[in-house]
Amino acid sequence: METENSEKPKRNDPGQRPKRTFNFYWIYGIIVVTILAMGLFNFNSNVVRIDISDYDKYLAEGDVQGIVMNGDAVMVTIKKDSLQKEVHKKRLAGAGTETGMPQYTFYIGNNPQMQQQVLEEARAKGVDVRINPQNELGREILQWLLFFGAIALVWMFMMRRMGGPGGPGGQIFNIGKSRAQVFEGGKSTDVTFNDVAGLDEAKEELQEIVDFLKTPKKYTDLGAKIPKGALLVGPPGTGKTLLAKAIAGEAQVPFFSLSGSDFVEMFVGVGASRVRDLFKQAKEKAPSIIFIDEIDAIGRARGRSVNMGANDERENTLNQLLTEMDGFGTNTGVIILGATNRADVLDRALLRPGRFDRQIFVDMPDLNERIAIFKVHLKPLKLDIAVDVEFLARQTPGFSGADIANICNEAALIAARRKKNLVEKQDFLDAVDRVIGGLEKKNKIITDEEKKAIAFHEAGHATVSWLVEHASPLVKVTIVPRGRSLGAAWYLPDERHITTTEQMLDEICAAMGGRAAEDIMFGKVSTGALSDLEKVTKQAYAMVTVYGLNDKIGNISFYDSSGQNEYAFSKPYSDHTAQVIDEEVRNIVEMQYERAKRILTENKDKLTALATRLLKEEVIFKEDLEKIFGVRPFTRTEGKEEPVNGHVNGQSGAAPPTTEPATPEGGAEPATA
């Protein structure tokens, strides 16, 4: 139920540029450059290196004005008049030497006799001689300092990079610090409860927590205590994190926000250390709120790992979290919020009262909530006046708030692609098809035989679902490839909370209609019913082993809601029972397959007419079926299907409740059990 469409500007200092913080790496760089400059030891890039034989030649010709002995190096300065000689012009070409500065250099090594000989020969020729004493010890010390300094800089840089970008946890000595993002002192998420559409019950309970932090006296006067923690549980995309953002925006107390994975690190003991530091900061700023998103990353039940002993670090982090939330020490004024879509895998000690006193279930939105969500996400769009929000909400049963936000965005993209000025109703319908079925592939190469088989397959689905009582109402049928499916039939499932045996059987029968049509018309079947077979197999097994809807197995369910048998190596029933389960599942599927064949055989002419129309137009709608079959034998009366003419083909049946919207047959529809 996301309602944020764009990043809002911060409330504080509008239009002010963020201040740039001074980076100490600049100091390190300046020091290194200075040391390198000092290490050049008066090295002049304009000086040309020569051999000692060349020096002897220049000395003999009287070209040398002076020499400077600098340790094992000798710098040679040539007379101004001699520089005009061709040999020097050629050798010093491009060197850019200045008059009076050394032009040549040669090395004589650390040989005192050689040094003394060079000095005596120069003095004999009347050359100006200077000796610069060189502190060899200081030079070596400087070189070693430069070496170790470079290593230290590289080490510090690597440690900062390993620690992660930014924050106190990014430094090697602060790796055990909390990485929580803190909202306080006017800093807010700019999201309030008014920005959250639907979820009235969840907002009411969370608003109570915020109200207690603002006006605690109203509750404490009656002796009441605020819950220590609240856990938001629900499917992905329903708005759990958005609710937390709203609390951060509403509460006038420090709000610590982080993810469960922020406690996980490659070093042993870091997770527990970060938990301690997080609660230490929260207690110092109490009253405060801590929000841990995706808490199942560290809250998974202990001792369930397949690799025994391989997850001690995660368990240590969880143990520290349990102790901080409600341990021997006091934890006054700190409220913990958690969010997860895997509450079944959380440790029982984490869920007990005193830690998470409340579990707030954030479910998929119903019709009225979807209308409110659509209104939020349609605000920034330029809509055509014919767009009906209630119609869009009815076309999207089982959609989450994130799905609705995606559909609104896809509709705007489709309208822009078609160069429209307004987003129209058809753009939203195409967006729903795009989200559910995938991208349309009109240029996919399909032979005539394959296309005919696909048409009869989809026509079989449409025919059976039209003629059985509890199947979901048909929206449209297409043989245009979309996503991974070669054809699709869209249905609009009822928003029901319980399902009967008859409803599930009707759904299985409608799913088998495609393969039954191929069998009747061509006398053979293809692999096109893969997703149908997967769906009905899971539904049939759910009827027998989960819902207790089979006479032979009886009122027994092998479903484990606690997840204790998640990693079990044995089944909770005997081999004989397993054989009975397999036989009953096979009987259920085969009975509904024969029932679908019987319905299609009785209406073979209508099936052929429907497939022919589908081959011609590629897409047909509910109105086209009414022209061929007449009015459907069942009409809705206050949410129920009732016979119109008293005729029902075969026994009644239906589909189990599904959280998936109008999934196309032939596509990858998830199991509904």
N, C-alpha and C positions, 0 to 999 in steps of 0.2 A: 504494500500500500504506500509506495513511495509518493511523496508529494513535492519533492524538490526538483525543480526543472532546471535551475541554473544556480551557480554560486552567487550568493548575495554579498554585497560589500560589508566589510566589518563595521560595527557600530562606532568603534572608537576611531579617532583621528581620520575622518573621511578626507580623501584627496591627498593625504600626507604620504610621502614616499617612505618606505621602510628604511630605518637607519642601518647603515652598513657597519658591521662589527669589525674591529681590527683583527687581522689574522696574524698570529705570531709566526707563521711560516715565513713572512717577509723578513723578520729579524734573523731567522736562521739563514735565509738566502743571502742577506747582506753580510753576515759574518763569514760565510763560505767564500763569497766573492772577495772580501777584504783579505782573507788568508791566502787565497790564490794569487791575488795581486802582489802581496808581500812575498810570496814564494817564487815570484819571477826573478828575484835577485838581480834587478837592474838589467834584465835582458832586453835588448833592443832588437826589434824585428827588422830594422833597417841595416843591421850589421851583417856583412857577408863573411861567411866562414871560408878560410883558406888553409893551406898546408904550411908547415914551418919552412919548407923549401921556397915557397912563394915569398914568405916574409924575408928570408935571407936575400932573395933577389932584389926586393924593393929596398931593403936596407943598404945593399951594396950600391944601388943606383942613386942613393941619396933622396929617395922619395918619402922616407918616414920622418914625420915631425915629432911624434912622441908615442910612448907605449904606456899602458896601465896594466900592471900585473895584479890579477884578481884571483888568487888561489892558483888553480891549475889552468886558468884561462888568461890569455893575453889579448888586450884590446889595442888595436893599431890605428893611429891617426895619420893620414897622408897630408903632405903639404898642399897648400892651396894651388900653387903653380903646377905641381905634379898631377893634380886631378885632371888637368886638361890633356894628359897623355891618352893615346888611343887605348892602351891596355886597361887603364882604370875606367875610362868611359864605358868600354865594352863590359867590363866586369861589374861595374856598379850601376849599369843601366836598369832603371825601374826601381832601384833600392830607395831612392828618395833621401839620400844622406845629406846632412847639413854640414856646412863648413865649420871646422873646429871640433866636430864630434867624431868619435871613432867610426871608421868605415870597415875595418876588417877585424877578425878575431881568429885565433888559432889556439889549440890546446897542447900543453907540454907535459901533462900528467903531474902526479905528485912526486916529482924527482928533484930534490934540492940541487943536485949538481947541474942538471939541465936548466933549472931556473937561474942559477948563479951565472951560467955561461951566457944566457940570453941577456941578462942585465949588463954584464961586462961588455959584450959586443955592442949593445945599444949605446952605452956611455962612451965607448971608443969612437963612435960615429957622431957624437954630439947630440944624440937624441934625448929628448926630455923623458925621464923615467919616473914613474910613480908606482908605489906599491900599496894596495888596499888590503889590510889585514882581514882575514875571513874567520869568523867564529864558527868553526865546524860543528862544535857541540850544539850551539844554538840552532844551527841549520837542521841538524838531525832531529832535535826536539820539535821544531816547527813542523817538519815532515810527519813525524809520528802523531802530533796533535791533529794535523789535517786528516790523516788516515782514520784515526779513531773517531773524530768528529763526523766524518762522512758515514761511518758505520752506525753511529748513534742516530743520525738523522734518518737513515733508511729504516732502522728498527722502529723508531717512533712513528714513522709514516705507515709502515706495515701494520703495526698494532692498532692504530686508529682506524685503518681500513677494515681490519678483521672485526673490530668491535661494532661496526655498523655505522651508517651515516647519522650524524646529529645526535643530540640528546646526551645526557650524562652517561648512558649505557654505552656510548660509542668509544669511550676511552678505556684503555686496558685496566687502569686501576679502579674504574667505576663500572666494571662489567656486571657486578652484582646489584647495581641500582635499578630501580623500577623505570620502565619505559612508558609509563602512563602519560597520556595527554591530559593536562589539567585545564579546566575551565573555571576561572574565578576572576574576581576583580573587574567585572564588566565584560570579560571575554565570554562569548556565548556561541551556540551553534545556530542562532537565528531561526530555530524551529520551535514552535509551541504546539500545545495540544489542539489549537484551532487549525493547524496545518495537517493534522492527521484525520483522514476521512474514515468513518466507521469506527470499529473497535470501541464502542461506547463503554462496555463493561470493563475492558482492560484499562481504559483511560480513567475510569472512575476509581479503580483501586490504586493506580499509580498517582493520581491526583491527591489521594488521601495521604500518601507518603510525602509528597511535596508540601502539602498543607501542614502536616505535622512539623516539618522542619521550619516552616515560616511562623506558625503559631502553635508551639508545643503546649502552651498552658491550657488550651481548650481541651486537650486530651488528658494531660496529667492531672488536672483537677478531678477527673472522674476515676483516676487510678489506672488508666489505660496505658499500655506500652505499645510503641510503634513496632511493627514487624522488623526483625533484623535483616531480612533479605526477601527478595521476590525473584522468581525464576520465570522468564518469558519462554514459553514452549510453543512451537508451531511449525508448520511446513515452511520451506524457503519462500521468500518473497512476500510474506504476509504483513510485514511492517514491524518486526521486533526491534531491529536496530533503530528504526525511525522513532519508535516510542521512546527509546533511550535518549535520542537526540532531543526529543521534546522535553524530557525531564531535565536535561542539561540546560535547555533554554528557559524553562520555567523556574527551576530551583534557584534560590539566591544563596546557595552554599557551594563550596568547592566540589567539583565533579571530576572524578578520575576515570578516564576512558581508556581501555586497552583491550587487546584480544588475548584469547587463551594461548595462542602460539607465541606471544611475547615472553612467556616464561620459559620457553624451550630454547636451550642453547647447547653448544657443543661441549661446554665445560661442565664437569661434575659439580653439583651443588649450587649452580647459578640460579636455577629455578626457585629453590627454596629461599635463597638470599633475596631474590627480587620480590617474592611474596612478603617477606619480612619488611623490606624497605617500603613497599607499597602501603602496607597497613601502618607503618610508622609515620609516613607522611600524612596519611588520612587521619590518624589520631591527633597529630599535631594541629591539624586544621579543622577538627571536629566542631560542629556537626558537618558531615560530608557524605558524599555518595561515591561508591566504587562500582563501575559498570565493567563486567568482563564479558565480551562478546565471544561466541563460539566456545563456551566454557567446557564443552566435551573434549577439547584438545588436552586438557589437564585433569578433567573430572571423571574420566572413564573408570569404571569399576575396577578395583584392584584384584589381581589374581586371575584375570580372564585372558591374558595373552597366551597365544599359542606357543611362543617362545618363552618358556618359564624363566624368570630371572633376567630377561633382556630389557625390561622397562623399569628398572629400579629408580632411575632418575625421575621419571614421570610420577611414579608413586611417591617419591620423597617430596616432590613439589605439591602433590595433592594432600599429603599428610600435613605439610606446613600450612596449606590453605585451610584445612579443617581446623587446625589448632588456632589459627588467627581469627577465623569466623566465630567460633564459640569454643574456646579452650579454657584453660585454667585462669589465664589473665583476663582483664576486663577489656571490653571493646565498645565502650559507651560512645554514642553519637556517630557511629559509622554504619551506614546502610549499604548492603551489597545487592546489586542487581546482576542477574545473569541472563544470557540468551542462548538458546540452542534449538536445533531441530532434531536432536538425537537424545531426548530425555531418557529413553529406554536403556542407554548404555552408561548412564551416570551412576556413580557410587551411591549406595543407599545412605551412607553416613552424610553425604553432601545434601541430600534431599530432606533430611529430618527437620522437624520444627526446632527453632533455635539457630538454624543456619539459613535455610530457605523456608521461611514460614508459609509463604504463599507461592503457589504455582499458577501462573496466569496463562491460560491456553489461548493463543492467538490463532484462530481458525481461518479457513478460507472465507472470503466475504460472501454473504448472501445477496439476494437481488437488491435490496435497499442499500446495502453497503456498497455494492458495485456501482449503483447510480451515483452515490456520493463521491466515489473515487473517480469515476469518469468526469464528473463536474470539475474536480480539481485539475485533472490532467488536460482537459479540453480548454481551460482558460487561455493558455498562450496561443492556441490555434485559431486560424481564421476559418470559421465554419460556415458552411451553407445553411440556410435557415431550415432546410428540410431534414437536417440531422436530428434524430430523436434519441436523446440520452437513454431513455427507458428501453427503447428497442435494442440499442447496443448492449445494455446490461443483460437483457434477456438472451442475447446471442452468445453470451460468454459465461455460461455456468461452469463453476469449478475453476475459474481463472483467479489468480492471485493479484494483489495490487501491482506487483512488478510486471506481471503479464499484461495488465491493462495499460500500464505506462508504456510498455513496448508496443502495444497495438496502436496507441495514439501516435507514437512517433513514426511507426511504419506507415500509418495512413497519411501522415503529412509528407513523408518521403515519396510515397506513391503519387500523391497529388502533384508534388513538385516535378517528379519525373514526367508526368503527363502534361506539364506546363499549364496547370490550372491556377486560378487566382484564389479559389476557396477549396477547402477539404470537404468532399461530398460523402454521402452515405455509402456509395459503392466503393469508395476508397477504404472505408472502415471494413466493409465486408471482405474486400480483397486482402486487407491486412490480417484479418482473422484467418483466412485461408492460408496466407503466407506463414503465419506463426504456427498454425496447427500442422499443415501438411508439408511445408517446405516450399522451395522455389519451383515454379512451374517450368517444365522443360518441353516446350512445344516442338522443338527441332529434334527430339530424340527419334532415332531410326527404329521403327517397329514394323514388322511384316504384316501383311493383311490377315494371315492366319492368327498371329498373336493378338492383333487388334480385335478380331472377332471373338477370340476366347476371353479377352479382358472385358469386352462389352457384355457378354453373357454372364461372366462372373459377377460383375457389378450389378447387372440387372437381376441376378438371382438374389443378391443381398437385398436390393430394394423391394423385390416382390415379396419375399418372406417377411421382412420387417413390416410391410404394409398390411399383411394378412394375419399376423399374430397379434394377440391382444396387448401384451405388455412391452413390446419392443419400442425403443425410443423413436419419436417422430422423425421422419426423413426431412432433410433440408434440401440436398441436391446430390446428384450423382455425376461423376465425370470420368472419362477415360483418358484425359490428358495427364501424362506423367507428371508427378509432383514429388520432389524429394526422392526417397528410395522406393516409392510405390508407383506402379504402372497405372493404377486406377484407384478411385476413392469414392466412398459414399459417406456423406456428412449427415450426422444425426444430432438432434438436440435433446440430450438426456434430461430426465426429470430431476429436480432438486429434492431428492428424498433421503431420509436418514436411516430407514430400515428397508430390508428387501426380503421378499418371500421366495419360496422354492419355485413357484410358478414364474415369477419374474426372471429368475436366473435361468430357468430352462428356456424361456422364450428368447432370451438374449443369446444363449448358446445356439438355438435353432436358427436365429437370424444370421449369426456368424458363419454357420455351416452352409448357408444358402448359396454362397458363391461356388464352392466345390460341388455341391449338389447340382447346380445348373450346368456346370461343365460335364458332369457325369451323364446327365439326361440328354443334353444336346449333342455331345460328341462321343459318348460312350467311353471316355477316358478322362483322367484328371491330370492336372499339371502342378508345378511347384508354386503357383501363384497364391496358394492359400496358406503360406507359411505363417504369417502373422495371425491369421484366423485360428489355425490349429494351436499355436502357442497360447493365444488368449483363452480358448475354450478349455484347453488342458488345465491351465491354472485355475480357471473358474470351477471346473469339475472337481479338482483336488481340494479346493477351498470348501466346496459344498460338503465333501465327505469328511475331511480331516480337521476343518477349522470351525465351520458353522453348525455341524451336527445335523445336516439335512438329509441323511441317508438312513434308510430303515435297517439295513444289515449292520452297519457300524453303530447306529443308535445315537443317543444324546451324549456323545463324547467329542471333546475337542482336544487336539494335540498341539494347539497353538500355545506358545510360551511368551506372554507379554513382558515378563521380567527380563528376558534375554539370557537366562542362566544356561540354556542349552545351545547358546550360539556357537560354541566351540566343541560341542559334544561329539564323540566319535561313534555313538550308537543312537538308534532311533528309539523313541519312547513307546514302541509297541513291538509285538512279536513278529516273527517272519510270517506266521499264518495270517495275522491281521494285515500285514503289508500286502500279502497276496489278495486278500479280500478287497482291500482299498483299490488296488490296481484293477481288479475285475469290475468293481462298481463304477469307477471312473470311466472305464472303457464302455460299459453298458450305457451310462448317461450320454456320452458323446455319440455313440452309435445310434441310440434311440432318437436323439434329436436330428441326426443326419438323415435317418430314414423318414422322419417327420417332415424335414425340409424337402426331401425328394417327392414325398406324397403331395405336399402343397404345390410344388412347381409342376408336377405332372398334371394335376387338376387344372392348372392355369397356364398350360404350355403355350397356348396361342397368345395370351397376354404377355407372357415372358418374351416370346419372340418379337412381338410388336414393340415392347419396351427396348429390347436390345437393338432392333433395327433403327429406332429413333435415336438411340444413343450413338450408334455408329455414324449416323448422318449429322447430328448436331454436336456431338462430343460432350455436351453438358446439358443435363435436364434437371428440372426442379420439381417441387411437390405438385405444382399445377399440372405438369405433364403426366404424372402418375394418376391424378384424378380423372384426366381425359381417357386414360386407358382402363383403369380399374374401377372408376366411379368413386363415390365418396367412401372414405375408409370405413370399414365395418365398426369402428370404435371411435367415439368422440369423448372429449374431456368434459367432465362435469365435476366442478369443484376439486380439480386436481386428480380425478380418477378417470380411468378408461372404462366406458360402458358400451355394450353392443348396441348398434343402431337397428340392424335388421334381424337380430337374433341368430345370425350365422357366424360361427367361429370355426376356422380351419384347424383342426387338431386341438390338443389340450392347451390350457393357458400356461404362461411362463413369463420370465422377464430377466432383466440385467441387474446385477448387483450395483450398489451405489458406487459411483466413480468420481474421483476428484479431477479427472481429465476432461477437458472440454471437447465436445464433438469431434472425437478423433476419427480420422478417415479409416475405413476398412481397407485392408491391404497394406496399410502402413504399419509402423511399429507402435502399436497401442500397448500401454503398460498393463500389467495385471491389476485387476480390481479387487482381488481377494485381500 
